[in-house]
Amino acid sequence: MAKKLGQKVKNWMSKHMELPQDVMMDLPRITMIGQIHIYIENHRGLITFSDKELRLLLKQGQLLIKGKAFVIKTILPEEILLEGKIDQVTFLSENGGEINLSTDILSK
């Protein structure tokens, strides 16, 4: 109950006080430069990393990035800069659903 009320307050504050939703609601902010760089803010930690895959913990699920020749250029407690050829970016929700961003964004 208190969680829902808190979420409603955050939504209201974000909407009426013109504050960024990613800040108020602990949402990740993802910035991509072509298919070579991706900068993720507001993550909860690194789960796995290899030269072909990066998986980050988010407040509500995980973020999975697949590609080639990955190198972590910067890593901070809530920010990460990944360089390499990015082929796929997928949100994995806590309830088992997923949103694949690569189909619409990266193929254009």
Secondary structure, 3 states (H helix, E strand, C coil): CHHHHHHHHHHHHHHHCCCCHHHHCCCCEEEEECCCEEEEECCCEEEEECCCEEEEEECCEEEEEEEEEEEEEEEECCEEEEEEEEEEEEEECCCCCEEECHHHHHCC
